[in-house]
């Protein structure tokens, strides 16, 4: 969708958001940090567009759905082989 992300710096977002490039990762439980990051994006159209474009490029490059599904299937099959 080419939108920048503001999320907490926890497992999940930490692996998909490149802080300062595709969005902002802020400390969990910090409303102040979330507001600060959102204000940066609201006040800077160029930054929003740049981060959104970089985020889309990152998702296409690193998170291909077919590749992820294939990796999960391989993993599950390896688990089944170990049980035998």
Residue, then its C-alpha position, 0 to 999 in steps of 0.5 A: x500500500x506504500x504506507x509508512x509504519x508506526x509500531x512498537x519495537x517488539x517481535x514481528x514488527x522488528x523483523x519487518x519494519x526497518x526503523x527510520x527507513x520504512x517507518x518508525x519502531x517506538x518503545x512499547x507502552x509509550x504513547x508519547x513516542x507513538x505521537x512523536x512518530x505520527x507527528x513526524x509523518x503527518x508534517x512531512x509528506x516527502x518523508x511519508x512517501x519515501x518511507x512508504x515506497x521503501x516499505x513496499x520495496x522491502x516487502x516485495x524483496x523479503x516477504x514473497x508469499x509463495x516463498x514463505x508458504x514453501x518454507x513453512x511447508x518444508x519446515x512442517x515436513x521436516x518435523x514429520x520426518x523427525x517423528x518417524 
